[in-house]
Amino acid sequence: MGSGQVTSSEPFDFQGKHVTVAGLGVSGVPAAKVLHGLGAVVTVVNDGADERARAQAAELEALGITVRLGDGDTLPEGTELIVTAPGWKPDKPLFTAAREAAVEIWGDVELAWRLRGPDAADWLAVTGTNGKTTTVQMLASILKAAGLRTAAVGNIGVSLLDAVLGEEKYDVLAVELSSYQLHWAPSLRAHSAAVLNLAPDHLDWHGSMEAYAADKGRIYEGNRVACVYNVADKATEDLVREADVEEGCRAIGFTLGTPAPSQLGVVEGILVDRAFVENRQKNAQELAEVADVDPPAPHNIANALAAAALARAYGVPAKAVRDGLRAFTPDAHRIAHVADVDGVAYVDDSKATNTHAAEASLAAYESIVWIAGGLAKGAVFDELVAKAAKRLRGAVLIGADRALIREALARHAPEVPVVDLDRTDTGAMRAAVQEARRLARPGDTVLLAPACASMDMFVNYNKRGDAFADAVRELGSAEG
């Protein structure tokens, strides 16, 4: 187990149990309320004591729940179980003390898993460094098209606790899981699961790439029908090999090339299934066209294939895959086409907050003026720039760590013109778009794919994308 604990998935009687909830936040408050409602004696501990934490504490204390603000490290006396927010690091003193006292540690996902009823919905689970949310939303759209009662849950949409305990009954859930959540979910056993890709991320939390990969790989433990992996990313296949699955569970690959037996792939613009068909040595089932995927960028087609593989593992007919993909619309700020101005396309992928996501975005276009930069979070950009160099018409750099990208461009794409914008005010994005327009030629794409987090200049990546879109619309209206 990733957390070094022995666990069982037996039903847990919470009546009178002393449970410590670690962290307020989006998962801690509902977890504390649910546990209190089940008769547990709940103590919430939280590192911070800011205004928001005090307001949340007051709400819980009114219910009779004890809250300790400003001390998330000390194990409350008599604790029999900890339920932690997923972001809390495994090496926190609270958890060290818990392990020494042989106290189990669960995350919110583990709690939801344990609280499922006897006729609970199956879970189809998705993890990976990038593409999780889109894949889970595509999967939910496909399941709905098949007439199944479903929801996209986990890091998105409906909270897992609400999905498990709410009035609404589901047949199957499309579940997005982060590496943090998987680390704290030792007894989770999905019907089928997918790891989309693996790239260095959150290494400060996990301690090493090996530990990060191992936590991602937990999603395959105990799968019953299919472990879905990315043929182009060998690390995901290795995780399938290492997983302890139920008898008869199959490894199912997805590829942007022609699929081998037991794979889904692409043949002449058609998404095809050679895994869930009779006589897969000879037969393939047409599922959808590449044109049914919005947007039809390579990494998004990979997301669609992964979603289709999980849906097919659940027995969904081919027509529902096509109908579900056609009905799906991507979230804002994920390779969203904003406008065409003077024959140049402007695309907002502000959600590309790391190099892996930016690499996928840059691979989707032939000739690019790239707007990049922000908070690097320890990332290096050499590989990203080297791969994209031949596609770059120019680059406009913004944000605190733009020098790191500028230096990578100087090393690997010295002929690409670079504009270095040394400003972080609210008008910086407008200036970046104007500089990008100056560099672009008809047929080019101006692409905001920052490869960095946004918090140096913007509240979040949504606000950064909005600023880009506003600046592009200004260009368009100036035209008109």
C-alpha positions in Angstrom: 0.0 0.0 0.0 1.2 3.5 -0.9 0.6 4.8 2.6 2.3 1.9 4.4 -0.8 0.8 6.2 -2.6 -2.4 6.5 -6.3 -2.0 5.7 -9.4 -4.0 5.1 -12.5 -2.9 3.2 -14.9 -4.3 5.8 -17.9 -2.0 6.7 -16.8 0.4 9.4 -19.2 1.3 12.3 -18.7 5.0 13.0 -21.0 5.2 16.0 -18.9 6.7 18.9 -15.7 6.4 17.0 -13.1 9.2 17.5 -12.3 10.4 14.0 -9.9 13.2 13.2 -10.6 15.1 10.0 -7.3 16.7 8.7 -8.0 19.9 6.8 -11.1 22.0 6.2 -11.4 23.0 2.6 -13.6 21.4 -0.1 -13.3 17.8 1.1 -12.8 18.3 4.9 -16.1 20.2 5.7 -18.4 17.7 4.0 -16.4 14.7 5.4 -16.7 16.1 8.9 -20.5 16.6 8.5 -21.0 13.1 7.1 -19.0 11.5 9.9 -20.8 13.5 12.5 -24.1 12.4 11.0 -23.0 8.8 11.3 -22.5 9.2 15.0 -18.7 9.7 15.1 -17.0 12.0 17.6 -15.3 14.3 15.1 -12.3 16.6 15.6 -11.2 18.7 12.7 -7.6 20.0 12.7 -6.3 22.6 10.3 -3.0 24.3 9.7 -4.4 27.7 8.9 -6.6 30.0 10.9 -7.5 32.7 8.3 -10.9 34.2 7.9 -12.3 31.4 5.7 -11.1 28.7 8.1 -12.7 30.6 11.0 -16.0 30.8 9.1 -15.9 27.1 8.3 -15.0 26.3 11.9 -17.9 28.3 13.2 -20.3 26.4 10.9 -19.0 23.0 12.1 -18.9 24.0 15.8 -22.6 24.9 15.6 -23.2 21.3 14.8 -21.2 20.1 17.8 -18.0 19.3 16.0 -14.7 20.2 17.6 -12.3 22.3 15.5 -8.6 23.0 16.2 -7.3 25.8 14.0 -3.6 26.6 13.6 -2.4 23.1 14.6 -2.5 20.4 12.0 0.5 18.5 13.3 -0.6 17.1 16.6 -2.6 13.9 16.8 -5.7 14.5 19.0 -5.9 12.1 21.9 -8.0 9.0 21.4 -8.0 9.3 17.6 -9.1 5.9 16.1 -9.2 7.0 12.4 -7.9 10.0 10.3 -9.7 11.2 7.3 -7.5 13.6 5.4 -7.8 16.2 2.7 -6.0 14.8 -0.3 -3.4 17.6 -0.5 -1.8 16.9 2.9 1.7 15.5 2.5 2.3 11.9 3.7 5.4 13.1 5.7 3.3 15.5 8.0 4.0 14.9 11.7 0.3 14.2 12.2 0.5 11.1 9.9 3.9 10.0 11.4 2.2 10.0 14.9 -0.8 8.2 13.4 1.3 5.4 11.9 3.2 5.0 15.2 -0.1 4.6 17.0 -1.4 2.2 14.3 -4.2 4.6 13.3 -5.6 4.1 9.8 -5.5 7.1 7.4 -8.1 7.5 4.7 -8.7 10.2 2.1 -12.2 11.5 1.1 -12.2 8.9 -1.8 -11.6 6.1 0.7 -14.4 7.4 2.9 -16.8 7.5 0.0 -15.8 4.0 -1.1 -16.4 2.6 2.4 -19.8 4.3 2.6 -21.3 2.8 -0.6 -24.4 0.9 -0.1 -24.8 -2.8 -1.0 -26.3 -2.0 -4.4 -23.8 0.8 -5.1 -22.9 2.0 -8.6 -19.7 0.7 -10.3 -16.8 3.1 -10.5 -15.0 3.7 -13.8 -11.9 5.5 -12.7 -9.4 7.8 -14.6 -6.0 9.2 -13.6 -3.0 10.6 -15.4 -0.9 13.8 -15.3 -3.0 15.5 -18.0 -6.4 15.0 -19.6 -8.3 13.5 -16.6 -11.2 15.9 -16.4 -11.8 15.9 -20.2 -11.7 12.1 -20.3 -14.1 11.7 -17.4 -16.5 14.2 -18.9 -16.4 12.4 -22.2 -16.9 9.1 -20.4 -20.0 10.5 -18.6 -21.4 11.8 -21.9 -21.0 8.4 -23.5 -22.5 6.6 -20.5 -25.5 9.0 -20.6 -25.9 8.4 -24.4 -26.2 4.7 -23.5 -29.2 5.5 -21.2 -27.2 4.9 -18.0 -27.7 7.0 -14.8 -24.3 8.5 -14.3 -22.3 11.5 -13.2 -18.8 12.9 -13.5 -17.4 12.9 -10.0 -14.2 13.1 -8.0 -12.1 16.2 -8.7 -15.0 17.6 -10.8 -18.7 17.9 -10.9 -20.6 16.1 -8.1 -18.7 15.4 -4.9 -18.0 11.7 -4.4 -19.6 11.7 -1.0 -22.8 13.3 -2.4 -22.8 10.7 -5.2 -22.5 7.9 -2.8 -24.9 9.1 -0.1 -27.3 11.4 -2.0 -30.9 10.7 -3.0 -30.1 10.1 -6.6 -29.3 6.5 -7.6 -26.6 5.9 -10.2 -25.8 2.8 -12.3 -22.1 3.8 -12.8 -19.9 6.7 -11.9 -17.1 8.3 -14.0 -14.5 9.1 -11.4 -11.6 11.5 -11.7 -8.8 10.7 -9.2 -5.6 12.5 -8.5 -2.4 10.9 -7.4 -3.0 12.5 -3.9 -6.5 10.9 -3.7 -5.2 7.5 -4.8 -2.4 7.6 -2.2 -5.0 7.8 0.6 -7.5 5.3 -0.9 -6.0 1.9 0.0 -9.2 -0.3 -0.4 -10.6 1.3 -3.6 -11.4 -1.4 -6.3 -12.8 0.0 -9.6 -14.7 -1.9 -12.2 -12.2 -0.7 -14.8 -9.6 2.1 -14.7 -7.3 4.1 -17.0 -3.9 5.8 -16.5 -3.8 8.3 -19.4 -0.1 9.3 -19.2 2.7 9.9 -16.7 4.9 13.0 -16.6 6.8 14.5 -13.7 4.3 16.5 -11.6 3.7 17.0 -7.8 7.2 15.5 -7.1 7.5 17.8 -4.1 4.5 16.0 -2.6 5.3 12.4 -3.5 9.1 12.7 -3.0 10.1 10.9 -6.2 8.8 10.0 -9.7 8.7 6.3 -8.6 6.4 7.1 -5.6 4.2 9.3 -7.9 3.9 6.5 -10.5 3.2 3.9 -7.8 0.3 6.1 -6.4 -1.1 6.5 -9.9 -0.8 2.7 -10.4 -3.0 2.1 -7.4 -6.0 2.8 -9.6 -5.5 -0.6 -11.2 -5.6 -2.6 -8.0 -8.4 -5.1 -8.0 -9.9 -4.0 -11.3 -12.5 -6.6 -12.5 -12.8 -6.0 -16.3 -10.2 -3.7 -17.9 -6.9 -1.9 -17.1 -6.7 0.8 -19.8 -3.2 2.1 -20.7 -1.6 4.4 -23.2 0.4 2.4 -25.8 2.6 5.5 -26.4 3.5 5.8 -22.7 5.3 2.6 -21.7 5.2 3.6 -18.0 1.4 3.2 -18.0 1.7 -0.3 -19.4 4.3 -1.1 -16.7 1.8 -0.1 -14.0 -0.7 -2.6 -15.5 1.9 -5.4 -15.4 2.6 -4.6 -11.7 -1.1 -4.4 -10.6 -2.8 -7.1 -8.7 -6.2 -7.5 -10.5 -9.1 -9.9 -10.4 -8.9 -13.1 -12.5 -10.0 -12.4 -16.1 -9.3 -8.6 -16.0 -7.6 -7.6 -19.3 -5.0 -5.0 -20.3 -6.5 -2.7 -23.0 -4.3 -0.3 -24.9 -5.3 2.9 -26.7 -3.2 4.3 -29.5 -3.4 7.1 -32.1 -2.1 4.5 -34.6 -3.7 1.3 -36.0 -4.7 -0.8 -33.0 -3.4 -4.3 -32.4 -5.8 -6.9 -30.9 -7.0 -5.8 -27.4 -6.5 -2.1 -28.3 -8.5 0.9 -29.5 -7.0 3.1 -32.1 -7.5 5.2 -35.3 -7.7 3.9 -38.9 -8.2 6.4 -41.7 -10.0 9.0 -39.5 -12.1 6.4 -37.7 -11.9 5.5 -34.0 -12.0 1.7 -33.9 -12.2 -1.0 -31.2 -10.3 -4.2 -31.5 -10.7 -5.1 -27.8 -14.4 -5.6 -27.1 -15.4 -7.5 -30.2 -15.9 -11.1 -31.3 -12.7 -12.5 -32.9 -10.5 -9.5 -32.2 -7.6 -11.0 -34.3 -9.7 -10.3 -37.4 -12.5 -7.9 -36.5 -12.7 -4.2 -35.6 -15.8 -2.2 -34.5 -16.1 1.3 -35.9 -17.0 3.7 -32.9 -16.8 7.3 -34.2 -15.0 9.6 -36.5 -12.1 11.8 -35.5 -14.4 14.7 -36.6 -16.8 13.7 -33.8 -14.1 14.7 -31.2 -14.1 18.3 -30.1 -11.4 19.6 -30.6 -9.8 16.9 -32.8 -6.3 17.6 -31.5 -4.1 14.4 -31.1 -4.1 14.4 -27.2 -7.9 14.9 -27.2 -8.4 12.0 -29.6 -6.3 10.0 -27.1 -8.7 11.1 -24.3 -11.7 10.1 -26.4 -10.2 6.6 -27.0 -9.5 6.1 -23.3 -13.1 7.2 -22.4 -14.4 4.8 -25.2 -12.3 1.9 -23.8 -13.8 2.3 -20.3 -17.3 2.6 -21.7 -16.8 -0.4 -23.8 -15.4 -2.3 -20.8 -18.8 -1.5 -19.2 -20.7 -3.0 -22.1 -21.7 0.3 -23.8 -22.7 -0.1 -27.5 -20.7 1.5 -30.3 -23.5 4.0 -31.2 -23.4 5.4 -27.7 -19.7 6.1 -28.0 -20.3 8.2 -31.2 -23.4 9.9 -29.7 -21.6 10.7 -26.4 -18.6 12.2 -28.1 -20.7 14.3 -30.4 -22.7 15.6 -27.4 -19.6 16.5 -25.4 -18.4 20.1 -25.2 -15.0 20.8 -23.7 -14.5 23.1 -20.7 -13.4 26.7 -21.1 -9.6 27.3 -21.5 -8.8 23.9 -22.9 -7.6 24.5 -26.4 -10.6 26.7 -27.0 -10.8 28.5 -30.3 -11.4 32.2 -29.5 -11.5 33.9 -32.9 -9.9 34.3 -36.3 -8.4 37.7 -36.9 -6.7 38.5 -40.3 -6.5 34.8 -41.1 -4.8 34.0 -37.8 -6.5 31.6 -35.3 -6.3 32.6 -31.6 -6.5 29.6 -29.2 -6.8 29.7 -25.4 -5.2 26.7 -23.6 -4.6 28.5 -20.3 -5.3 25.2 -18.6 -1.9 24.0 -19.9 -0.2 24.8 -16.6 2.7 22.3 -17.0 5.1 21.3 -19.7 3.3 18.0 -20.5 0.0 19.7 -21.2 1.7 22.5 -23.2 3.6 19.9 -25.3 0.2 18.2 -26.3 -1.2 21.6 -27.2 1.8 22.7 -29.3 1.7 19.4 -31.2 -1.8 20.2 -32.4 -0.8 23.1 -34.7 1.6 23.5 -37.6 2.8 27.1 -37.3 2.5 28.8 -33.9 3.1 32.1 -32.2 3.4 30.8 -28.6 2.4 32.9 -25.6 4.0 31.2 -22.5 5.3 31.8 -19.0 4.1 32.3 -15.4 5.2 30.3 -12.4 7.4 27.3 -13.4 6.9 25.3 -10.2 10.4 23.8 -10.7 9.8 22.7 -14.3 12.5 22.7 -17.0 11.6 23.6 -20.6 14.4 22.2 -22.8 12.6 19.1 -23.9 9.3 21.0 -24.6 11.1 23.7 -26.7 13.2 21.2 -28.6 10.1 19.2 -29.6 8.1 22.3 -30.6 11.0 24.3 -32.2 10.1 23.5 -35.8 6.5 24.6 -35.3 7.3 28.0 -33.8 6.9 31.2 -35.8 7.6 33.3 -32.7 7.2 33.4 -28.9 5.9 36.0 -26.5 6.9 35.4 -22.9 5.2 36.7 -19.8 5.3 36.1 -16.1 7.8 35.5 -13.2 9.7 32.6 -14.7 9.8 33.6 -18.3 13.6 33.7 -18.3 13.7 29.9 -18.0 11.7 29.5 -21.2 13.7 32.3 -23.0 16.9 30.4 -22.2 15.5 27.1 -23.5 14.5 28.9 -26.7 18.0 30.4 -27.1 19.4 26.8 -26.7 17.0 24.9 -28.9 15.3 27.4 -31.2 17.8 30.3 -31.6 16.2 31.4 -34.9 12.7 31.9 -33.4 12.0 35.6 -32.6 11.2 36.1 -29.0 9.4 39.0 -27.3 10.2 39.2 -23.5 7.5 41.2 -21.8 8.8 42.6 -18.5 5.5 43.5 -16.9 3.0 41.8 -14.7 0.2 44.5 -14.6 -3.3 43.8 -15.8 -2.5 45.1 -19.3 0.3 42.6 -19.8 -1.9 40.0 -21.6 -3.3 42.7 -23.9 0.3 43.6 -24.8 1.2 39.9 -25.3 -1.6 39.4 -27.7 -0.7 42.6 -29.7 3.0 41.4 -29.9 1.8 37.9 -31.0 -0.4 39.5 -33.7 2.7 41.4 -35.0 4.6 38.1 -35.3 1.8 36.0 -36.9 1.2 35.4 -40.6 -2.1 34.3 -42.2 -2.6 30.5 -41.5 -0.7 30.7 -38.2 -2.2 30.0 -34.7 -1.5 32.3 -31.8 -1.6 29.8 -28.9 -1.8 30.6 -25.2 -0.3 27.4 -23.7 1.7 28.9 -20.8 3.4 25.6 -19.5 3.3 27.4 -16.1 0.9 28.2 -13.3 -0.9 31.5 -13.3 -0.7 32.8 -9.7 2.1 35.2 -10.3 -0.2 37.4 -12.4 -3.7 36.0 -12.2 -6.0 34.5 -9.6 -6.1 31.3 -11.6 -5.8 29.9 -15.1 -9.4 30.7 -15.8 -8.8 34.5 -15.3 -5.6 34.2 -17.4 -7.6 32.6 -20.2 -10.3 35.3 -19.9 -7.7 38.0 -20.2 -6.4 36.4 -23.4 -9.9 36.0 -24.9 -10.8 39.6 -24.0 -7.6 40.9 -25.7 -8.3 38.8 -28.8 -11.9 40.1 -29.0 -10.5 43.7 -28.8 -8.4 42.9 -31.9 -11.4 41.6 -33.7 -13.6 44.6 -32.8 -10.8 46.9 -33.9 -11.0 45.1 -37.3 -14.7 45.6 -37.5 
